[in-house]
Each structure stands twice: as C-alpha cells, then as structure tokens.
Amino acid sequence: MKVFVNNREILLLPGMTVKHALIGAGLLDEAMAGKKVFDEWGNELGLDGALTEGNSIYVK
Amino acid sequence: MLRIKKVFIALVVCISLSILAVSPAHGQFKELRILHLNDFHGFAAGKRLIGSDEMQGGIACLAWLADNLRKEKPTLLLAAGDMIQGNPFANLFQGKPVIEIMNKMGFDAMCVGNHEFDFGKDVLRERITEATFPVLGANVKGMPGLKPYIIKEPGGLKVAVIGVVTEDTPFATHPANVEGLTFLSPAATVEEYVRKLRDSVDIIIVLSHLGYNNDMLLASRVKGIDIIVGGHSHTRTLKHMLIGNTVIVQAWEYGMVLGVLDVVVQSGKIVEVKSRLEEIKPSQMKKREDIAQIVEQYGRQVDALMGRIIGKALVDLDGENVRTRETNLGDLITDIMRQQSNSQIALTNGGGIRASIGKGNITLNDIYTALPFDNYIVAMKLTGREIKEVLEHGVSGVGLKEGRFLQVSGLSFTYDPKMPQGLRVMDVSVGGAKMDIDATYTVCTNDFLAAGGDGYRTFREAMKESQDFSITANTIKSDKITYNDSGRPLKDVVMDYIREKKRITATVEGRIKEVSCNEGVCKQPGNPSAPRYDR
C-alpha cells in the first residue's frame, strides 16, 4: 500500500502501521522524541495505528 | 361521500397509531450516552506517553470513570476491537484477563479486531464463550460464536449495534489463524443489515474495526447509519466527524482515553450530538478496586512467568558482538526465523538483538531482554542481485558498529571492509551453492527492515518493482510476499522454539567471514588464502 508522510510517498506491506511509515520516511526517531503524528483531518494518531491506501499523515 | 372520507381518515389515524405503537420512542426526545474504547491491546496497567515520563491509561481508573458516567444517563459501553492481544499481560494468557475485566465492567458489546484472531480460531472461540457480552463480526463467515448484531434498549431507545472488522485481516495474521474463515466486504455487509434493521429500531450504530478513513467511506456509501464507533487506526478524535447524518468517533489507543458520545434522539433521528475523550490520568483518578485486583493478580503472574525457566543454554549465546560479526545468538535467531517462515534465507539486523543469554537456565525475561522490540517476521521473494544489495548495505557501516550489520541464516558470504561501499561482499552461497544473481529466493526478515529501517530500501523497492504489484480493496496483491504475521512478535516465536527444544546450543558456523583482499587474493586472519569471487 502507498501512503504519504509529510507529502512523501512511502510503500508499505499489508498490516504495516504508522510506525512503519515513519521508519520508511526516516522520521521514527522524531516521533519517539515527542513529535506527534496527525492525519489529514488533524486527528492525532498512535504509532500502531493501521493505515489504508493513499493515507496522508504528518509529523509535527 | 362525506362518510367515505370520515372512514378513510379514521383508517389513516388507526394505521398511524399502530405504526407509532410498534415504532419505539417516536416523537419523544431520548438521551443516549455511548462510552467507547478501541485498540486496548491489553494495556491494563496503562502506558508511558511517548517522549514523556507520564503514565496514562489503566483499566481500573477507566472502569471507575465509566461507572460514574453511566450513572448520569442511559448508556452503552462498547469496544471497537483489538482488545485481547498486544502486550505480555494479554499475550501470556491469550487474552483471558482482558475478557475477565470486560465482563466485570459490563460491556454491552465488542466487535472483533484483526488482532483478536492472532491466537487462532480455537482460542478466540474460547474467549467468545467466556465473554458475558456479545462479540460481533457481521462480515466474518465461519467463526462460531460471533454475532452479526445485537439490539439493546437503553432508556427505552431501541438501538441496533452491528459489528464489522477489516477485510484485510487474513493478510496481517498467520494464515492458519483464519483458515476456513471468509471476510466479506464490510460496506456490503453493513448495507444489508441496515436495510434489514432500519425500520425496527430507533438508531443504528456500527461498531467498526475498519480504521477512520474507511469509516468515513462507509458512512458516505451506506445511508441509514447513525453512529460509527471506530477503531484500528488508533485515531484520537477530539471532536466527532459528521459525514451526511452519520456521526463518527474513535478513542485513540491502549485505554489512554475513554470516548464519551452523548446524543439526543427524536423520531429515529439524532437531533443533538456532543462528544469528548476523557483522559485517563492514574495520578488524578480513583480506581475500581475489583478491577485493580484483577490487574494486580495477573500482573504478579506475568512477573512469575517472566522469571520462569523455559530452557537451558548449553553455551553462552553472544548478543554483544552482533553489530560487527556473526554470533551464535544471531545464527540461532535467524535459523528460527527461517524455519518459522519456511524461507531459504533469513536476515535480521544486529541492532535488533540487545543482550546476550548466558550459559545456563533461560527465562522469558532473557528472551525479552535480548529481543526487546515487537518486531515480527515478514518474508518475500528477492533476486540474487537484490540479496547482494542487502548484504552490501549490511556491511556498509561495520566500522562504526552500526545496527544494520546483518545476522544471517541459509546463506554465507565474505566481505572486505576496506573495499569501497557496495563492493565489499563476495562469495555468496545459498544452501551451500553459489548464489545465482538472477535467480529468485525466499527471504525472511523483520518488519523493521522490510519497512526501510536502518536504511534498507531494497525490500520496499522490490515490492514496488514487482510486475504483479496491484492494490485491490486496500490490500497488496502480490506473489512476492510469502509470510507476514504481524500478530506474533519474533520474541514469542523464539520463546516457543526454546520451550519446545529445551536444550539450546549454537556455534558460529562461518556464515559471515571478514577478509582482507589484495590483488585478487583474499585472506582471513588465521586462515589460508582463498581465491577472490567475482562480484
């Protein structure tokens, strides 16, 4: 599945989560240090949250 | 004519009255409170917030709050899936403590999440039998005990609750866990039940383990859903979303918040909505003592189990040098991974192994210390060329003791750390034969590397370049993936292996050899010279 992290395309395997998308984008360390992850409607997401095709998430 | 008119009017009034008699709560304002929880994953004692020392959650505090909120108005307490699997409190007892707690709390219903299937169908059936509340899964066919929906009547309001789970479930757990089950389209399933139930109830709630985006799609596709209480995407909806007339909520994860949705219903329509997430702050809240006792009782059992001897190491198992050379613990772990996923090759990053296991008794604690991460095994088909690329990346940071150094099984290779990056790996053999750069091999690794962790891009790129790569219903359709069990951490696989074998020994087999090459002749310290292999 293809998702977007801070507008960057990341390819994930089935069952992979927000955490995996951040690993792919090289942003997991920032999230572990306290930055938060949001969906495109501004809702905060947990790192183990499921993603679906085309999801856009943002690390802030 | 006048008499006919009067008879007609009388008939209309009679029919209307009879409709009102069977249609509940018609015309009256009725209040309903929905308390909701999702993706609890067995975090009964709470969880430390990321990037902070503060603890949040704790089911005993959440239960105390739920009891108080229930006293205020007619209430349903609902769980939107992924409740019974996730951390040692749940996993070591295959979810039993969570059901025990949910029974005590008086849940009205729960829908299954994909992780409810991670212990297999037989265990799930046991948990469903133990539950004193209905467990819902309208789009799962073949699972005994699951109900498609329930009808509850809090405060005289007739409420249908339909449960659905992601149809991706079979792709994220071991195939054996869902063998014989069919996961139907959630939208088509909900549409069918809404059609069936709409006229006989006041409101319809979908208890969904589909994820927030899919909940929105469901609401836009299926008319007649009043509320979707969701889970799966671990979304912290500070305020409800409204799609058409459908209210959508979700309560983050791990019981760190309790979702509170208050609605007023009139004539089968929601006329007022208020939603909030109540934070569960153990330092500022009371506990429900009976729940706290269950948490403590199982917590003591977890501690005892963690210290229980599960096997014996006949030699020291080296987890210290995993970032610079092959070790016997690295060999053991990758052998187990290869066996579990029935792959030809196993590759794992040394950085994922964090401690040695000393000669002598092995406890669960030893395994959890050596493998502290919740990594799981994934396997896919890679060409010899792609495998070579992965191995090159593995030795590219060896001088800096970086975690990307690989421990391997099913293959052997030599490398010269003095050569330029990308040209260091030589003599790659798979199963004892020279690796064919154009042939395809099944390779397992962990999810961290497969996602691109430690700078490994090859696994993801291989998926992308696959000729048969396609996406249908949010799922990758590809014969590239041969194993993908996100519900079973690698440490649990290793734990089960040691439990079964009891006596564990492993030696460094010479799978990875560091050499120094000069003018085509490569020497290993202390070994005779060997001819150089073409790259």
Interface residues (C-beta under 8 A of the other chain):
Chain A: M1 K2 I10 L11 L12 L13 P14 G15 M16 V18 H20 A21 I23 G24 G26 L28 A31 M32 A33 G34 K35 D39 W41 N43 E44 L45 G46 L47 D48 G49 A50 L51 T52 E53 N55
Chain B: D39 H41 I50 G51 S52 N114 T166 D168 F171 A172 T173 G211 Y212 N213 N214 H232 S233 H234 T235 R236 T237 L238 M241 Q250 W252 E253 Y254 V378 D447 F448 A450 A451 G452 G453 R460 M463 K464 I471 N474 T475 I476 I481 N484 S486
